[in-house]
Amino acid sequence: MRGLAMLSRRFNYLLLLSTALCAPTLARSATFAQAAPSAEASTPAQAATDQGVPAADAAQEAPEISIPGGVSEVVVTGSRNVARVTSQVVSVLSTAEIQRTGEGNMAGALQRVTGLSLVGGGYVYVRGLGDRYSLALLNGSPLPSPEPLKRVVPLDLFPSSMISSSLVQKTYSPNFPGEFGGGVINLTTRSIPDESFFSIGGSISGDTVTTNNLGYTYYGSKSDWTGFDNGNRDYAPALAAFLAGGDRISTGQVDTPEIAKQLINSKNAIVQRWNHIPANWSANFAGGRPFALGDANLGLIVAAGYSNRWTSRESTNQTSLQSDLSLLESDFRRVQTDNRVVLNGLAGAALEFGDNKIRWTNVYIHDTVKHTRLGLGNVQETEVDFMGQNTAWFERQLFDTQVVGEFKLTPDLSLDLRGSYATSKRNSPYELYLEYVRTNAAADPFGAQFVNRLNNGNGGDATVSFSKLNERLWSGGADLSYRFSPSVRATAGYAYLDTRRTSSRRDFQFQAPNTFPNGVDMFRPDYLLQPSVIENFGIALFETNEGNPAFLATLRNNAGYIKFDGTLNEVLQFDVGARYETAKLTVSPIQVFDTPGSSLAGTSLDNDYWLPAATLTWKFRPEMQVRVNASKTIARPQFRELIYQFYFDPDSNRTFRGNPLLLDSVLTNAEARYEWYFAGVQHIAAAAFYKKIDRPIESYVSGGDFTTSFANAPQADLYGVEVEVQKNFDLGERWDGEFWASRSLVLSGNYTFTRSKLKVRPGDETFAFAATSTNALDYFRDGAALTGQSDHIANLEFGLEDTARLSQQTLLFNYASKRVTSRGLVNSGQPDIIEYPGLRIDFVAREGIELAGREIELKFEARNLTGRAHLEYQRSGENRVDFNSYDVGQFFAVSASVKF
């Protein structure tokens, strides 16, 4: 019960803090951490008139933004339309806009932004570029990722209730890190509330494929519902002693039967059929209180949430080795059930004195997936049935504490300071895979039965893996700005980042001798590998990856920049500067055995770059402007792409392995954009952009095991256009009646066309570790699109809103065209593996009511109304191979929150 006790202590602490925050002096607050009204409008109603937004949200339209040396000065002056007044191309989601989408996490909310697409449930791609080209910051500071396969943090970890605003900047400016490909996403957490408040809420949800339908699970432990294990998954004593001892199993000096006896039991190996998967549920609370300290204001804020969600998917997983896909190498149907439990907390304090602010923010996120999968299929189009089961426990944790100070030293001199410490962890003990085989052969006396001969996959298999990831990140920076005149400002800054990641994976396989008796091989997993069977029939345990089981990766980055921004005259605005970065990135095997092995699977990159950037804005009419931008940026290999170690991703059904020979990519960027703000936030914008990428890092598939790895393609070009429109209509002016008097229609839409091409010529080289070929054409095809890039991305919103109170009904359309997720076998001439997100239609309704003197917000969500399936496949002529396709179903949720 250790995990449950830990959870109880954390909730007790948060409850005590929330009680202090909601003392009897609490006043009712309409909005969680709403921004103070600026001098532009004295009342919410006037703000609604001026800006063309509902009055209920008007006070939120001055979003709070915290980024290094950036637009914070604009926010301080009270400008609501940040996208219009900044010198860069940005999109800003305020609290009101996030709430309008109804999304529970930031990944879902951000996919509504022009040019952004959601991949894999939590990863946001900017303009079709992969996750390595997307940079995520929290209050201007970087974050470590708890995923072994990703550099960026999955943004579905961040509940939307925790975030005050999200800024997406698509043109580069030197105040941001040089790893800027498609853009940067900066999340700003909530700060000082105007009034004391306390709110509590909850939701119930489900989808038509999972809820009350068939799924699978396993016992695990009693505390699994909390997201914390109670100790059942701790390393068994014999295994812990072996891992700490430094011996190799291959030496023959290890007592492997003793280790094997302690690994498998009924709690971790028995897959249970569940005919009625339960509904999802969540609960959350938030509280805040301002304090007057003489001429200063102190604000405290705390928030916590818990969610328990079930997802079950019946997928088709096929592979082919043929160029025309005419024969299937494997053909499986698998049912995968994941129980995801997320616990999150936010605690912060902010002090404002004069024009100065100090913000201390602490974020804790614990995200666990209890994974169960059962599959049945055939290989090489034979009649032999293979039944495989997986059970796993993926526990991720992120903690971040950061301090940001914004100081106005003189009317013309300001100083921003920031420091951050963050850690992320991922622990996956006892990843079990067992495979039983049924020959269906008349000559086999046991041909009608599933058996597991434990002979390395030829007639059954059993493996167990243990993986751990720990990453810590220190970062800091300072930005000094001086305004020479009302029209010119200079900013100089320094940034430091130190990242250290250790990653280990130990893979073990059970193997039986040829004398293994018939009948015993039909036992269920916990009986098959019980101590008596292991001891009496000589079951052996082998470690299948003694070569490189653990790695250490570090990145140390120092950067300095200077930039100038201001106006040349009444119509020309400029932002020009340069950043100098040095970075040393190393990846090296960790010695885990007493007798070290020889390995060349290491990386050492020590580079420095000058990264210039310039943006010019021409305000040729009061409501119209044109921006042009040019810049140079970089993209470094991610740790997971460099580590020569296997990882299996159950979500994508892929095995990955890194390439230590990867090099940095260099991007040359250009953009031109036209903007017309015809009524406050209402606008039309159109942009054209171009990127030339030298040595882009792309994935490729090799071998009959379809392992995905990475290599530098010689070059790639990417270009495209964007169009976005937002228009509001006052329905009271058009239709009579009390119902329409205060209602408005909000229309918002955006469309992005992107086209990318790899450039690979005869004689071009690329380098893959342990590969014999350096011919780039053996890995990539000339003219192929970049992985993860959709040619067409479109969003459309129709919203009916009451400007006098909370009442919103919004219909949302999201479309993404086909995109490459992985390369086919290039040497075989295969087509690429394609994902087709297609059209998704959602409906969200929010209604505010007052009951017993309390404000209650009710919300109803209906997602994926057309039941669009997840489609990931290869196609050659009439032949189609479904690599990972499954039904998603429709999702429905009802929630309520009460404000005190």
VOTORKE-789954 format. One record per residue: x, y, z of N, C-alpha, C in turn. Coordinates in steps of 0.1 Angstrom, whole numbers, plus 5000, padded with zeros to 4 digits. Example, Ala and Ser with C-alpha at 12.3 -4.5 7.8 and 13.67 -1.06 7.14 Angstrom:
% VOTORKE-789954
513249435078512349555078513249675078512849785071513749895071512950005079
***
This chain:
% VOTORKE-789954
500849885000500050005000500950135000502250114997503150234997502650344988502250304975501850404965500550474970499650394976498450454980498650554992499550515001499850605012500450735007501350724997502050844991500950934985500050874978499050954971498151014982497850944993497051005003497651125010498951115012499751225018499751345009499851324996499851434986498551504986497451434986496151494986495851564999496251505010496051575023496751705023497951715018498751845017497951945008497551894997496851994988495552034994494851945001493551985008493852085018494852075026495152175037495452305030496252305020496652425013495352495007494552415001493352474995492352525006492352465017491552515028492052655033493352675033493952805037493552905026493552865014493352955003491853005003490952915007489552945006488952975020489653065027489153105040487753175039487053195050485753255049485753395042486853455040486853585033486853575018486653445013486653424999485553504992485953564981484853634973484653544960483553554955483253484943484053534931484653444923485453484912484853414899484753504889484153454877485053364869486353384871487253314862488553274870489053154867490253114873491453194868492053274876493253354872492953444860491853504860491553594848492453714849492853764837493753874836493054004839493754104844493154234848492754304836491554374836491254454824492254564822492554594810493554694807492854824805493654934803493055064801492355074788492454974779491754984766490254984768489754914778488254904780487954904795487054994799486855004813485854894818485154834810484154734814484254614804483854494809483854374800482954404788481854464790480854494779481554574769482254684773482954764764484054694756484754604764485754524757485154434747484054374749483354294740483054374727482554494729482254574718483454614709484554644716485754694709486454574702486454454709487254344704486454244696485154254696484354154689484354024695484354014708484353884716483253894726482753774731481753774741482153844754481253914760481653994772482153894783481553774783481953684794483353644793483953654782485353624780486253744778485753864778486453974775487654004784487353974797488453994807489653904805489453794798490553704796491253724783490853824775491453844762492853904763493353944775494753994776495553874782495953784773496553664778497953694785498153614796499453624803500453534796501553594793502553524785503953544792504653434793506053444800506953374791507853454783508853394775510153474776511253424772512553494774512553614764512753734769513053854761512053874750510753834753509753844742508653944744507453894744506253984742505654014756506353984767505754014780505454164781506254254775506054394776504754434770504454364759503154394752501954354761502054244769501054204778500854304789502054354794501954444806501254574802501454614789500754734785499254714783498854584783497354564782496854534768497754514759497254484745496654344744495454334740494854204740495254124727495354194716495654124704497154114702497754014709499153994709499653964695498853874687499353834674499453954665498754064667498754174658499954264662500254294674501254394678502654344679502854214680504254164681504954164667506254164668506954174655507154034648506653924654506853794649505453734645505453624638504253554634503953464646502853494653502453414665500953384665500653274671499253244674499153224689498153284695497953284710496553224713496653114721495353064727495253114741494253194743493953244757493153144764492953174777492153084785490753064779490153164775488753154769488753074757489753084748489853004736490152864739490952834749491152694753489952634758489152704766487952654772486852634761486852714751485852704740486052564733487252524731487452394724486952274733486952294746486452184755487452074757488652094751489651994752490251984767490451864772490951844785492451864787493151864775494651874776495151964765496352014766496852114757497152054743497451934742497651874729496351884720495251854726493951864719493652004716493852104725493552244722494452294711495752264711496652324702496452274687495752164685495552114672494652204664493952304671493052394664493852514659495152524662495952644658496352614643496352724635496752714621498152644620498152544611499452474608499852374618499152344629499452244639498652124637499352004638498651874637499051794649498151704653498351624665498651484660499751424665500251294661500451214674499951084673500150994684499451034697498451124696497651154708498151274716499551294716500051394725501151484719501551454707502651524701502151624690502551744692502051854683503151884673502751874660503751904649503352034644504352124641504152254635504452244620503452284612503652284597504152154592503652044598503951914592505351854595506151934602507451884606507351804618508251704619508151604630508451664644508451584654508551634668509951684670510951644662512351694665512351844660511451884652511452024648510452114656509952054667508952134675509652154689509552274694510152304707509052344716509052274728508052304738508652374751508152484755508652554767507552574777507852574790506952614800507452734807506652844806507052974811508453014806508752984793509953024787511152934790510952824798512052734801511852594795512852534791512752394785512352294795511852184790511352074798512051944793512351844802512751714798511551634794511851524786510751444782510851314790509651264795509651134801509551014792509651034779509550934769510950894763511250764763512450724757512550744742511450754735511350764721511250914716511151004725510851144721511751244728512051354722512751464729511751554735510651584728509651684733508751614743508251694751507251644761505851624754505251514756503951494751502951594758502351684750501551794756500251744761499851624759498651574766498851554780500151564785500351554800499851674807499651794800499351914806497851944805497151934816495651964816495452114812494452134804494252274799493852364811493352304822492952394833494152444840495352394837496552434844497252554837496752584824497452674815496652804814497352914815496753044813496753084798497753054790497853084776498852994770498752974756499652904749500052994737501353014735501853094724502553004714502253014701502952934691503553044682504953044681505653134673506253054661505953094649506453024637507553084630507853204633509053274627510153284638511353264635512453254645512853394649513053414662513753534667514853484677515953554678517153504686516953484700515853534706515653514720515253364724514853294713514553154715515753064712515752934717516852844714516952824699518152784695518352774680517752644675517352554683516652434678515252474675515052534664513752594660513552554646512652454644512352404630511052454625509952394630508652444626508152554634508552564647508152664656508352624670507952714679508052694693506652714699506352624709505152624717505452654731505052774736505252814749503952814758503952734768502852724777503152814789502152904793502252984804501252944815501752904827500852864837500152984844499152954851498353054858499153124869498853254871499653334880498753394891498753524893498053584903496553604899495653554907494253584904493853724909492853784903492353914907491653904920490853784922490153774934490353624940490053604952490153474958489053384951489453264949488453164943488853024947487852944946488052794948487052734939487452634931486552564922486852414923485852334921485952184921485152134910485652034903484851974892485151824890484351774881484551634878483851604865484151484859483551444846483451294846482551254837482351114833482351104818483051004813483150994798483250854794483150834781483350704775483350714760483750604753483650594739482950464735482450464723481550354718482350234715483650234714484450114712484850054725485150134735485650084747484650064758483950164762483050164773481950064772481849974783480849864784481049764773482249764767482549664756483749574761484049474753485049384756486449444756487249404766488649444767489349344775490649374778491549284785492349364796492649294806493449354817494149244824494949284834495649194843495649254857495949174867495749214881496749324885497949304883498949404887499049414902498349514908498349544922497049604926496749604939495549664944495449824942496649884941496650024940496850084926496649994916496850034902495950154898494750164904493850264901494350404905495350414914495950534917497050584908497550484899498650514891500050484898499950434910501150394917501050244921502150174919502250034922502450024937501949914943502149894958503349814962504249784952505349704955505449574948504249534942504249404935505249404923505549524917506349524905507849564909508149564922509549584925510349464920511649494917512549384912512549274923512449154917512549034926513949034932514048974944515348984951516548924943516348814936517448754928517748834917516748894910517048984899517749114903517349174914517949294919519449264923519749144929521149114932521949094919521349034909522049014897522349144890521349234889521649364882522649444890522749434903523649504911525049444911525149314907526349244908527349264897526849294885527849324874528249194866527649084869527948964861527248954848527848874839527148844827526548704827525348694822524748554822525448464812526048524802526748444792527948384797528448424809529648354814529348224820528048194823527648064829527848064844528248174850528448184864527248234872526148264865524948324872523948214874523348214886522248114889520948164883520848144870519648194863518348124867518347994870517047944874516448014886517348054896516848124907516248254904516848324894516248454889514948424882514948324873513748294865512548254874512748184885511648144894510848254899511448374900510848484908510248594898510248564885509848674876508348664872507748544871506448524865505448484876504348544877503248504886501948544881500848504888499548524883499148674883499848764891499548904891500048974879501148934873501649004861501548934848501148804848501148734836499848674831498748684839497448634835496648744829496348734816495448824809493948784812493248884817491848854821490848924811489848844807488848904798487848984806487549104801486649204808485649244798484449184800483349204790482749344791482949414802482349554803483349644809484149704800485149804804484349924810484849974822484050084829484250214822483450314826483550444821484750524827485150624820486250714825485650814835486550854843486150964853487351044857487051164861488151254865487551354876488451414883488151514894489251614895488951734898489951834899489551944908490452024913490152144921491252244919490852364921491852474920491452584930492452654934492152764944493252864943492952994945493853094945493453214954494453294958494053404967495153514965494753634963495653744963495753804977496953864980497153934993497854074990497354174997497954304995499054315006500254345002501354365011501954505009501254605015501654735012501454774998502454814991502354854977502554734968502754614974502954494966501754404966501654314957500554214956501154074956500753984964501153844965500053764961500253664952499253574948499653434950498853344955499053204957498053134948498453024943497552944934497952794936496952714936497152564937496052494929496452394922495452314914495952174914495052084914495351934913494251864905494551754899493551684891493951534891492951454889493051314888492151264877492651174868491851124857492150974856491150894853491250754851490450714838491250684828490650664815491050524809490050464802490250334796490150354781490950284774490950284759491250144754490250094746490449964740490349974725491349904718491449914704491649774698490849734688491049614681491749644668493049624667493749664655494149554646494349594633494849504623496349544621497249444623498649464622499249374611499549424600500049344589501449394584502249304579503549344573503749264560504549314551504849244539506349274535507049174529508349194525508449224510507249204503507249214488507149364484507749394472507649524467506249564463505449464459504049494455503049464466503549424477502749384489501849264486502149184477501249074473501148964483502248944491502248844501502448904515501748854525501848904539502848824546503848894552504748834561504148804574503248884579502448864591501048924590500148864597498748914596498148884610497948994618497448974632496349064635495449014643494349104649494649104664494749224669495149244683494149334691493749294703492949384711493849434722493949564723494849634732493949724741494149704754493349784764494349854773494249984774495150064782494250144792494750134805494150204816495150314819494850444816495750554818495250634830496150654840495850724852496750844853496250964854497051084854496751164867497851194875497651274886498551394884497951514885498751634882498551744893499551824895499451924905500252054901499752164905500352294903500352374915501452424919501452514931502452634927501952754929502652874925502452994933503453074933503353204940503853314931503253424931503753544923503653664932504753754930504753874938504953984928504054084928504154204920504354324928505354404925505554534931505954634921505154734919505354824908505154754895506154774886506154714873506954584873507254534885508154414886507254294891507754174886507054054890508053944892507853864903508553744905507553624906507853524898506853414897507653284900507053204910507653074913506552974910506852874901505952774897506452634899505652554904505952404905504852324899505352234890504452144883504852004885503851924889504051774891503051704882503551604875502651524866503051374868502151294871502451144872501451074863501951014853501150954842501550804840500550724842500750574842499850514832500350414824499550334815499750194819498650124822498549984824498149924811499049844805498849804791498649654791497649614784497349464781497049444767497549344761497349324747497249174744496349134736496148994732495948984717496748904710496648904696496648764690496148744678496048614671496248644657497148564651497448584637498348474631498748494618499548404611500748474605501748394602502948444595503148374582503648444572504048384559502848314553501648354556500448304550500248154552500748104563500547964567499247944575498947814578497747784587498047784601499347804605499747804619499247934626498647914637498148034645499148064656499448194657500248244668499448334677499448304689498648394699499748454709499748584708500748654717500048744727500548754739500048844749501148934755500749054757501649154764500949214776501749224787501349294798502449394802502149514805503249614808502649724817503549794823503249904832504250014829503750124823504550234819504250354828505250384837505050484847505950604844505350724841506050844838505850944848506851024851506751134861507551254857506951374858507651494855507451594866508551654870508551754881509351874876508751994877509452114873509252224883510352284887510252404895511052514889510552634888511152734881510852874887511752964886511553094891511853194879510953284877511053384867510853524873511853614870511753754875511753844864510853944864510754044854510754184861511854254859512154374866512254494857511654604861511754734855512654814863513954814859514954884866514855034865514555084853514255224851513155224840512655344837511555344827512055284814513355284811513855244798514655114799514955064811515754944813515054834820514954724815514354604821515154484821515054394831515854274832514854164835515054054828514353934830515353824834515053754845515853644849514953514851515553404848514853284849515753164852515253074860516052954864515052844866515452724862514552604862515352484865514752394873515252254875514052164872514352064864513251974860513851834860512951734863513351594862512151514856512551414848511551324843512051184845511051094847511350954849510350874841510850754837510050654831510550524836509550444842509950314847508950214841509550104835508650004829509149864834508749824845509249684850508349574844508849464842508049344839507249364826507849404815507249404802507249264797506149194798506049054795505449024781506048934774505548894761505548734761504448674759504348524758503648494745504148394738503548354725503248204725502048164722501648024721501348004706501547874702501447834688500447714687499647724677498747614673498947574659499447454656499847424642498747394633497547344639496447304631496747194621497847114624498247014615497646874619497146794610496546674613497646574619498846584614499846494618500346524632500046644638500446684651499446644661499746554670498746514680498246624689499046734690498546844698498246964689498046934676497847044666496647134668495647084676494447164679494647244692495747234698495947304711497047414709496947524717497947624718499047574728500247574723501347524732502447634731503347634741504447724742505647634746506547604735507647524737508847604743508747734744509747814749511047794742510947794728512147774720512447884710512448004716512848124709511948154697510648144698509748184688509448074677510147964677509847864667508647784671508447764684507247694688506747754701506847884702506447954715507648044720507248134728508248234733507848294746508848334754508548414766509648504769509448634770510448734773509948824783510848884790510548984801511649094800511149224800512149334799511849434810512949504814512949604824513649724818512949834818513549964813513350074822514350164823514350284831514950404824514350514826514850644821514850744831515950814833515950934842516651044835515951164835516551274829516451394838517451474840517351594847517851714839517351824841517651944833517752064841518852134840519052264846519052364835518452474837518452584827518352714834518852814827518852944832519053054822518753174824518953274814518753414820519253514813519053654816518853734803517953824804517653914792517554054797518454134791518454284795518054364783517054444785516454524774516554674778517054754768517154894770516454964758515555064762514855134751515655264749516255274737517055394734516155514732514955484726514055594723512655524723511555604722510255544721510155444709511055444700510855364688511855254686512955244695513955144693514355084707514354954707514754884719515854774715516854764724517854654722517754554734517854434730517854324740519054234738519754204749520854114749520554004760520953884757520553774766521553664766521553584776522353464777521553354782521753224777520953114781521852994783521552914793522352794796521452674798521852564793521052444795522052324797521752244806522452124810521552004812521551914802520651794803521451674804520951584813521651454815520551344815520751244807519751134806520451004807519950914816520450774816519250684812519550594803518550504798519050364798518250274804518750134804517550044800517849934794516849834791517549694792516949604800517549474801516449374796516849294786515849204780516349064783515348984787515648844791514648754784515148624781514248534774514348394781513248334783513148194788513348094777514147994779514347894769514347754776513547664769513447524774514347434766514847324771515547224763514647144754515247074745514546994736513746884743514146844755513446744763512146794770511846924768510646974775509446894771508746844781507646744778506446804772505746724764504446774759503446774771502446854770501446864780501846984790503046984794503447094803503447224795503747214781503847334773502447394770501447334775500047384774499647464786500447464796500147544809499947684806499147754813498947894812500247964818500548084815501848144818502348134832501548154842502048144856502348004860501647904854502047764857503247724848503247764836504347724827505747764832505747884838507047934844507047944859506347844865506347844880507647784884508047804897509447754901509647604899508647524901508847374900509047334886508447394876508647364862510047414858510447534862511747584859512847494864512647444877513747364883513747224877512547164876512547024872512846994857512547094849512647074834513747164828514547224836515747294831515547414823514547494827514247624819515447714822516047764811517147864812516748004810517448094814517248244812518448304806518248374795519348434787519048584786520048664787519948804784520248834769519248884762519448894748520149024743520449114752521049234747522149274757523249194758524349224767525249324761525149354748526049444742525949584747524749644746524549794750523249804758523249754771521949764778521749904784522749994785522550114792523350224786522850354786523550464779523450584788524450674787524350804793524450904781523551004782523451104772523451244779524251334773524351464779524351574768523751684771523751804762524051924771525151994767525452124774525452234763524652334766524352434756524552574762525352654756525552794760525252884748524452984751524053074740523953214744524353304735524153444737523553514725522753614727522153684716522053834718521853904707521454044708520454064696519454144699518554184689518054324691517554384681516954514681515554514675514654574682513254584677512754724679511854764670511254894671510654934658510555064656509855114643510855214637510855204623511655294615510955424613509655414611508755524610507355474614506355544610504955514615504455384609505055334598504555214591505455094591506755114595507755004594508154964608508054834611508454774624509454674621510554664629511554564626511954494639512554374637513054284647514254214641515454244644516654194638517654154648518354044647519454004656520053874652520853824661521653704659521853634672521953504671522253424683523453334680524353324690525453234689525353124699525453004694525252884703526352794702526752734713527752624714527052514721527252394716526552274722527452154721527552084732528351954732527351844735527151754726526151644728526951514728526851434738527551314739526551194743526751084737526050964741527050854742527150784753528150674755527550564763527950444760527450324768527950334782527050294791527350284805527850144808528950134815529450004819528649944830527849834827527049774837527649634841528549584834529149454837530549474843531049384851532349394857533449384846533049304836533949284824533449364813534049484810533449574800533549504786532649534777532649494764533149604755533549574743533949674733532749724726532649854725531449914718531950044711531450064699531650184692530350274691529350224698528050284697527950414706528850504703528850634710528850754701528450864706528350994698528951104706529751194698530251314704530151424693529251514695529051624686529351754694530251834689530651954695530652064684529552144684529352234673529052374678529252474670528852614673528252674661527252764663526552824651526252964654526353044643525753174643524353164636523353214643521953204638521353344637521353404625520753534623519253524621518553624624517153634621516653784619515753804610515253934608513753934604512954014609511554034606511254174603510654204592510154344589508654344587507954434594506554454593506154584587505454584577505054704570503554724572503154824580501754854583501254964573500954914561500655004550499255064551498455004560497155074564496955044579496155124585495955114600495554964604494754904595494254774599494954654591495854694583496554594574498054604576498754484575500154484576500754354569501954364565502754254558503954234566504254104569505554074576506353984566507654004567508653914560509653874570510053754569511053694579512053614572513353614576514353524571515253484583515653354584516453314596517153184592518053154601518853024601518652964614518352834614518152754627518752624625518652544636519252404636518252304642518552184640517852074646518851964650519051934662519951834667519351704668520151594666519551464669519051444683517951374685517451354698518251234704518251234718518851124725518450994720517150974718516650844715517050804701517250904692517750874679519150834678519950864688521350834689521750704696520850664705521150554714520850424707521950344705521850214698521250104707519950124709519250034718517850014713517249894715515949864711514849924720513849974714512650014722511449974713510449914720509149874714508149974718507450034708506350134711505050064709504250024719503049954717501950034710502050164711501050254704501150244689502450254684502650254670502950114665503050014674503449874670504749874662505749944667507049954661508149924671509249874665510449854673511449964667512050044676512950144672514450114677515350164669516750154674517550274668518350334677519050464673520250444664520750554659521950554651522950654656524050604662525050704668525750794658525550774645526250844635525550964630524451004636523651114631524351244633524051344625524651484625523551584627523951704630522951814632522351844618521151894618520451954606520552104607520652164595520652314594519552354585518752454590517552504583517752644579517352674567517252814562515752844560515252944566513852974567513453104561512353114554511853244548510353234549509753354552508253364552507753504549506653514543505953634540504453614544503953724551502553704557501753834556500553824551499653944550498553924561498254034569497254034579496354154578495054124580494054234580493154214592493354304602492554304614491454414612490254364608489154454605488254484616488354414628487554444639488154374652489054444659489654384671490354254667489954144674490554014671490053944658489054004652488553954639489553984628489953884620491053914611490953814600491753844589492153754578493653754577494253644575495753634574496053534563497153554556497653464546499153464546499753354545501253344546501753244536502953264532503753174524505053144531505553024531506752994538507652894530508952894533509852804527510952764536511352644536512452594544513352504536514652524537515652434531516352374543516352234543516952164554518152084549519252114554520452034551520651924561520851794556520951674564519751654574518551654568517351624577517451484582517051464595517051334601515651264598515751154591514551084587514650934592513450884593513350734597513350654585513850524587513750424576513550294583513050194575512850064580513849964574514349874582515349784577515049644582515349544573515349404577513949344578513949214579512649144580511949164593512649214603511949244616511349384616511449464605510849594604511249684615512449684619512949784629513149914622512650024630512750154625514050224631514850284622516050354627516050484620517150564621517250694616518550724609518550814599519750854592519550994587520651054583520551194577520351174562519251224557519051234543519851354538520251354525521151464521520551604522519251624518518651754518517151744516516451844520514951844519514551994517513552004509512852134508511452124513510952234519509552234524509052374521507852384516507152504513505652494514505052604516503552594518502952734520501652734522500852854524499852824535499552934542498552934553497453044551496253004555495153104555494353084567494053194574493253194586492253304586491053274592489953374592489253364605488953484612488053484623487053594622485853564623484753664621483653634631483153744637482053734647480853814642479653764644478453834640477553854652477053974653476054014664474753974659474153864665472853814660471753894665471953974676470854064681470554174671471554214662471254314652470554264640470554124639469954064627468654004629468353954641467153884644466553944657465253954657464554004669464253894679463953924691463653834701464753834712464253804724465053814736466253704735465953594729466953484728468153534721467953614710469053654701469753784706469153854715469553984719471053994722471553904730472953904735473753794729473353734718474053624712474853664700475953594698476853624687477253494681477553494668478053374660479553394658480353304662481853304661482253204650482853254639483353174629484853184628485453074628486953064628487352954619488352974610488852874602490252894598490952784595492352804590492652684581493552704572493952604562495452614560496152504560497552504557497852404546498552444536499052354525500552344527501052224528502552204529502952104520504052124513504652024504506152014507506651884509508051864512508551754503509851764500510551674491511951644496512251514497513651484500514451494487515651534488516551544476517751444478517651334470518651234471519151204457520451214455521051204441522051084442522251024430523350924429524650974434525250894442526550944448526451004462525251044466525051094480525250984490525851024501526050924512525350954524525050854532524550864546525150754554525150764567525850674575524850614586524750484586523950414597524850314604524750314617525650234625525450084622526550014621526449864618525849834605525749924596525149904582526349894573526249814562527249804552527149904541526049964539525850054528525850194533526550284525526550424527525850504516525250424507524550484496523150544501522950674500521750734505520550674498520650634485519450584478519050444483519850384492519450254498518550284510518450404514517650444526516450534523516650624513515650724510515350734495514150774491513850794478513750944474514350974463514251114459512851164456512451274462511151324460510151284470510551194480509551154490509351264500508151264506507851364516508451334529508751434537509251424551508251344559508751254568507851184577507051274586505751244588504951324597504251444590504551474577504051594571502751564563501651634566500451624559500451744549500051714537499951824527498851924530497751874536496551964539496151944554496052064561495552064574494552174575493352144580492252244580491552234593491052354599490252354611489152454608487952424613486752514611485952504624485552624629484752634641483552724639482352664643481152744643480652754657480652874663480252884677479152984679478152944687477053024691477353064706477453194709477753234722476853344728476653344741475953454747476953554753476853674749477853774754477553824768476353794773476053834787476353734798476453614794476653504804477353384797477753284805478353174799477353084792477353084779476552994771477152974758477852864755478552844742478152704737477952704724477752584716478652584704479652494703480652504693480752374685480752384672480952274663482352284657483152184658484552194654484852084643485552124633485952034622487452034621488051924621489551914619489851814608490651854599491051764588492551764586493151644584494551634581494651524570495351554560495451464548496551354552496751264542497751154545499151204548499851134556501251164559502051034561503251044558504150934560504550914574504350794580504750774594506050694594506350614584507650544583507850504569509150484566509450434552509150284550508750254538508750114535510150064533510349934530511649874527512149934514513050024515513550094503514249994493515049904498515749814490514749724482513549704488512549614481511649694472511849834472510949914464509549934469509449914483508049924489507550064490506250094489505750224492505850254507505750384511505850424525504650384532504750374546503650354554502950484557501650494554500850614554499850614565499750724572498650744581497650844575496350824577495350904571494350954582494651064589493751114599492351144594492251214583490951244577490251344584488851344583488051444589487451404602487551494612487051464626486151584629484951544634483951644638483651634653483751744660483451744674482351854677481651834688480751924693480951944708480952074712481252114726480152214730479552194742478552284747478952314762478952444765479252494779478152584783477652564795476552644800476752674815476652804818476752844832475452874838475252814850474052834858474352874872473452934879473652964893472652884901473152814911472352724919472852744934471852774942472152794956473252894959473253004950474253104952475653074947475752964940477052914935477052914919478152944914478252934899478652794895477952734886478152604881478352604866479352544861479552534847479352384843478452364834478152234828478752224814479352114811479952094798479551964792479251964779478951834772479851824760480551714758481451694746480951574738480951584725480751474716481851484706482751384706483951384698483851274687484551304676484651214665483251164661482351254658480951224656480751124644481551124634481451034623482150904625482750884636483450764640484650734631485450834627486550824619487550724625488050624618488950524623490350574622491250514629492750534627493150444616493750504605494150424594495650444591496450334592497850344589498150224581498650244568498650134559499750164548500050054540500750064528499850024516500050084504499250044493500050044480499949934473500549924460499549864450499049954441497949904432496749874440496249744438495149694445495449634458496749614461497149554473497349654485496849614496496849704508497249624520498249684528498649624540498349714551497549674561497149764572498149744583499049834584500149824594499649844608498749934610498249954624496950034622495849964620494550034618493549984628492650074633491650034643490550134643489350094648488250184651488450264663488050384663488250474674486850494681485850504673484450524679484150664682483050694687482650824692482850834707483250954711483550984725482551084730482051054742481051144748481551174763481351294767481651334781480751434786480451424799479751534806480551574819480551704821481351744833480651864839481051884852480552004859481652054868481652184870482552244880481752354887482152364900481452464909482452564914482152694913483052794918482452854931483352874940482952924953483553064956
***
